[in-house]
Amino acid sequence: MLDSSHTSTRGISERNRKILARLHRGVTGPFTPREVAPVLQFDIGRTRRFLAYLAHNGWLTRVRRGLYSTVSLDVVEPATSKEDPWVVASKVFSPFYIGGWTACEHWSLTEQVFRETVVISSHPVRRRHMEIQGVSFIIKVVRSDKMFGTEAVWRGRTRVLVSDPAKTMVDMLDDPTIGGGIRHIADILVTYLSHVRRNDSLILEYAHKLGNRSVFKRLGYLLEAIGADEKTLIDGCHKALSSGISLLDPTPTATRKGRIVRRWNLLINVTLDIAKGALP
């Protein structure tokens, strides 16, 4: 039975506070009632009721239906507390990794701030756009064999995978929608070329492993368009071309009209705005 008597100054009984402290010690990241029932030493029915009670009174955050997150006991307004979006993603979309423009922000490849968090997942989802705790997620579903090129980072006590810089570039060239469109990707490429984690052999290896030849077309074209003196990398892209014509920018909002550049078998359907002197 829930103890709602003898409440402390923060509106929770001493007994329930001790149980809540046990919950804080025993779990990491968002959790379901079934996962924490052994920690609370309750049966599943009592666990569900207790978690609902704590969430109703602001001592837990309801991330989504059937998924909760602890709130620091020192928080002044518990009801306003929100879980780290990367940690939420680790629970909701696993197996997954953080990618696209969100990974770019992590690796300091862009100064632009995006509202949505990009998640690459091999877990089927019904909706590709989802909002959880007021945070918008864009979910790109891929086959499990495309879940490579990641590194583990810690968000608090939760281990989260994020695409490394080379895989981030390849993923965005494969699907420019997760990079904010090809114009933004061109700007990111300029930054990548002088990045401490730049790796030409790895970016070509990843592109071959991903299996989309349009990646080579877009990368080679962009390198020449931004005036990069990168003959080895450009030659590596040119050797891997396929014969079909691909769109430079296949995002839904881009036109399907433009000139064809036969050197790269690309239909140039957007105009790049490359700033002079952008390259070091």
C-alpha positions in Angstrom: 0.0 0.0 0.0 1.3 3.5 -0.9 2.2 5.6 2.1 0.8 9.1 1.5 0.8 10.2 5.2 3.5 12.0 7.3 4.7 13.9 4.3 7.9 15.8 4.3 8.2 19.5 3.4 8.5 18.4 -0.3 5.3 16.4 -0.2 6.5 12.8 0.0 6.5 10.6 3.1 9.7 9.4 4.6 8.9 5.8 3.7 8.2 6.6 0.1 11.3 8.8 0.0 13.4 5.8 1.1 11.9 3.7 -1.6 12.5 6.4 -4.2 16.1 6.7 -3.1 16.4 2.9 -3.7 15.1 3.5 -7.2 17.7 6.2 -7.8 20.5 3.9 -6.7 19.2 0.9 -8.6 18.5 2.2 -12.1 20.2 4.1 -14.9 18.3 6.0 -17.5 14.6 5.5 -18.4 13.0 2.3 -17.2 9.8 0.3 -17.4 7.8 -1.0 -14.4 8.9 -4.6 -15.2 12.6 -3.6 -15.1 12.4 -1.9 -11.7 10.0 -4.3 -9.9 13.0 -6.4 -8.6 14.7 -3.2 -7.4 11.6 -2.0 -5.5 10.8 -5.6 -4.3 7.2 -5.1 -5.4 5.0 -7.3 -7.6 4.4 -5.9 -11.1 0.9 -4.5 -10.2 2.1 -2.6 -7.1 5.1 -1.4 -9.1 2.9 0.1 -11.8 0.7 1.8 -9.2 3.7 3.2 -7.3 5.4 4.6 -10.4 2.1 6.2 -11.5 1.8 7.7 -8.0 5.3 9.1 -8.0 4.9 10.5 -11.6 1.6 12.1 -10.7 3.2 13.9 -7.8 6.2 15.0 -9.8 8.8 12.6 -8.2 9.3 10.7 -11.5 9.1 11.9 -15.1 6.8 10.0 -17.4 8.9 9.9 -20.6 6.1 8.2 -22.5 3.5 5.6 -21.7 5.0 2.8 -19.6 8.5 4.5 -19.5 9.7 6.6 -16.6 12.8 8.4 -15.5 14.1 9.4 -12.1 14.3 13.1 -11.1 17.1 14.4 -8.9 15.9 14.7 -5.3 17.5 18.2 -5.3 15.4 19.5 -8.2 13.2 22.4 -7.1 10.5 21.8 -9.7 10.5 18.0 -10.3 7.6 18.1 -12.8 9.6 20.2 -15.2 12.6 17.8 -15.3 13.3 16.2 -18.7 15.6 13.3 -19.5 18.6 13.7 -21.9 17.3 13.0 -25.5 20.2 10.8 -26.2 19.4 8.7 -23.1 15.7 8.5 -24.1 16.8 7.3 -27.6 18.9 4.6 -26.0 15.7 3.2 -24.4 13.1 3.8 -27.1 15.0 3.2 -30.4 17.7 0.6 -29.5 19.6 -0.8 -31.4 20.5 2.7 -32.5 23.1 5.4 -32.8 23.0 9.2 -32.9 23.8 10.4 -36.4 23.2 13.1 -39.0 23.3 16.7 -38.0 23.1 15.7 -34.3 26.4 13.9 -34.6 27.8 16.9 -36.4 26.9 19.1 -33.4 28.6 16.5 -31.1 31.9 16.5 -33.2 31.8 20.3 -33.8 31.4 19.9 -37.5 28.6 22.5 -37.6 27.7 25.6 -35.6 24.0 25.4 -36.7 21.7 24.2 -34.0 18.8 21.9 -35.0 15.7 21.3 -32.9 15.3 17.6 -33.9 17.6 14.8 -32.7 18.6 12.4 -35.5 18.5 8.7 -34.6 19.7 5.9 -36.9 18.0 2.6 -35.8 17.6 -1.0 -37.0 14.5 -1.3 -34.9 11.3 -1.0 -36.9 9.2 2.1 -36.0 5.8 3.1 -37.4 6.5 6.8 -37.4 9.7 8.5 -38.6 9.0 11.7 -36.7 8.2 11.4 -33.0 8.0 13.8 -30.1 8.9 12.6 -26.6 9.0 15.0 -23.6 8.8 17.9 -26.0 11.8 16.8 -28.0 11.5 16.0 -31.7 13.2 12.9 -33.0 13.8 12.0 -36.7 14.3 8.3 -37.0 16.0 6.7 -40.0 15.5 3.0 -40.1 18.3 1.0 -41.7 19.3 -2.7 -42.0 21.4 -4.0 -39.2 24.5 -4.4 -41.5 24.5 -0.6 -41.9 24.9 -0.1 -38.2 28.7 0.4 -38.1 31.2 3.3 -37.7 30.1 4.3 -34.2 31.8 5.3 -31.0 30.5 5.0 -27.4 30.1 8.2 -25.4 28.8 8.6 -21.9 25.7 10.7 -21.1 25.7 10.7 -17.4 25.7 7.0 -16.5 24.3 5.9 -19.8 26.5 4.6 -22.6 25.3 5.9 -26.0 26.6 5.2 -29.5 27.2 8.1 -32.0 28.5 7.9 -35.5 32.2 8.8 -35.8 33.0 11.8 -38.0 33.7 9.7 -41.2 30.5 7.7 -40.8 28.6 10.9 -40.1 29.7 12.3 -43.4 28.9 9.1 -45.3 25.5 8.8 -43.8 24.6 12.3 -44.8 25.9 11.9 -48.3 23.8 8.7 -48.5 20.7 10.6 -47.2 21.1 14.4 -47.3 17.8 14.8 -45.4 19.5 13.9 -42.1 22.3 16.5 -42.8 20.0 19.4 -43.5 20.3 19.2 -47.2 23.3 19.2 -49.6 24.1 22.9 -49.1 24.6 22.4 -45.4 26.5 19.2 -46.0 28.9 21.2 -48.3 29.6 23.5 -45.4 30.1 20.6 -43.1 32.6 19.0 -45.6 34.7 22.2 -45.5 35.0 21.8 -41.7 35.6 18.1 -42.0 38.6 18.5 -44.3 40.4 20.4 -41.5 39.0 18.4 -38.6 41.4 16.5 -36.3 39.4 13.3 -36.9 39.5 13.5 -40.7 40.3 10.1 -42.2 40.2 9.8 -46.0 40.7 6.0 -46.2 38.0 5.4 -43.6 35.4 7.6 -45.4 36.1 5.6 -48.7 35.9 2.3 -46.8 32.6 3.3 -45.2 31.2 4.4 -48.5 32.0 1.1 -50.1 30.6 -0.8 -47.1 27.4 1.2 -47.1 26.9 0.2 -50.8 25.3 3.4 -52.2 27.4 4.6 -55.1 25.7 8.0 -55.0 27.8 8.7 -51.9 30.9 8.8 -54.1 29.2 11.0 -56.7 28.1 13.6 -54.2 31.4 13.6 -52.3 33.6 13.9 -55.4 31.4 16.6 -56.9 31.3 18.6 -53.6 35.1 18.3 -53.2 35.6 19.9 -56.6 32.8 22.4 -56.1 34.4 23.8 -52.9 37.8 23.9 -54.6 39.4 21.3 -52.4 42.9 20.2 -53.6 42.2 16.6 -52.7 43.3 14.6 -55.8 43.7 11.2 -54.0 40.2 11.4 -52.4 38.6 12.7 -55.6 40.2 10.0 -57.6 39.0 7.4 -55.1 35.4 8.7 -55.6 35.7 8.7 -59.3 36.8 5.1 -59.5 33.8 4.0 -57.6 31.1 5.7 -59.8 28.0 3.9 -61.1 26.6 4.6 -64.5 23.1 5.8 -63.5 22.3 9.5 -62.9 21.7 10.4 -59.3 20.3 13.6 -57.7 22.8 15.9 -56.0 20.1 16.6 -53.4 17.3 14.0 -53.1 15.6 15.7 -50.2 11.8 15.9 -50.8 11.8 19.8 -51.0 14.4 20.0 -53.7 13.5 20.3 -57.4 14.0 17.3 -59.7 15.2 19.6 -62.5 18.7 20.8 -63.3 21.8 20.2 -65.4 23.6 16.9 -65.6 27.3 16.7 -64.8 28.5 13.6 -66.7 31.8 13.6 -64.9 30.0 12.6 -61.7 26.7 11.3 -63.2 24.8 13.8 -61.1 21.8 15.9 -61.8 22.6 19.2 -60.1 19.2 20.2 -58.8 20.4 22.8 -56.2 22.8 25.7 -56.4 25.6 25.6 -53.8 26.5 28.8 -52.0 30.2 28.2 -51.4 31.8 31.2 -49.6 35.1 32.3 -51.1 38.0 31.6 -48.8 36.0 28.9 -46.9 38.8 26.4 -47.2 41.9 27.0 -45.1 
